[in-house]
Amino acid sequence: MIDSALGFAPSEIGPKYSHIPAVPIPRLRTLLLKWAIMVGVAPVVSGVYIAVGHLLEMPLNRPWELFLYGAFAIVAVGITALSILAALGSAGLLVNRVLFIVLGLPSSGGTIPIEATPKAVAWLANFEPMHQVFLGTRAILFFDGPDDAGLSRAVWMTMLGLVVGLVLGGAVTRLLRPQRTGPTVRPSSVD
């Protein structure tokens, strides 16, 4: 939606299609805007998760701790995913899907214990974000959040993922300059 609003991509809603002229804004500023929106949306989404848990009468002994870690994890994964999109363009959608979903779900340990998965999947669990989120959430929900239950590792690995996303996004948007391929269409002037 941000790319559409800035004229970098067309906007399609049902049969309606529009493409406004591109706004002359640097890639880094565009990425910073997307990151800021992600930081703003993360507490809302984390709050919705807590509210759903409350409505379903899920025992939440530490709702604020769960809320904060959830928002932090959403920011870290979101910023990294947006940085991958900035680096790879549309191909970043496929990379994000594979990295965060296809490889993340089996290596999370949430449904199948890591010990019962193939060695390659268990290896992925060392750094896959979904496993770190599982460890942090499990530590908060079931063990009241002590560091030795996995919360410390989850926070540090989530922080590492956030730093990787910030560095990747910053470096890519500063180093790569967009290059047009194909003919440039210029608007015609009507007198």
Steps between C-alpha positions, in 0.01 A plus 500: 500500500787736574661426164164569332454826690850612398448401135751214495235236434146500361203494734237238425172465688268260322455627146641845582859566400705813549863592478602844616832660400789397722592733783870592494587350840820309582474125555634534854227747592236267353638212705510715813133586444414130467699419813321776693162361397613153610607638840159666532302193396691250717353605839151499351540146364661378821214657696245325279671166573487568874133604473411183310678291763307682772166453320573129463573489875859395445698524824729803459711546813729757337295678232722812487815295458334295225371819336846661501680193370231448234531859378880472501491177297254650249726804455812285454346264245316782322808718464706208373229401251472860375878516462496182291230656283713814462797286398326265258187682388209273410720192531529588869138387545600146406817511712303626801237231454762226486717641779231595749221250423615195304817455706367671813197284573671159516796641693291693753458208739146615575318195363773240468790495747832592341641165616243322280586693183769421241849631578478771233181637654652484849801695369267769359344539845827651622428825315149487350290780651192287554690268735629797698146637530380158613771484767423848630124451499526159669730641768255783575180294487604179672810576707429858614785639294828391660807535282593134528164401345605652167389861532854640511602309187178603326554869578865495390430310179206729421729798561758345266234456232396863543861619464547285189184649350603857581853456362379317189233759425729795564784358293283390208314828467820702516705281266249397237364762269183419305563447130229510241490229238300552188356814350413795717148627445473876527168666561378692199407860541161611385463866395 
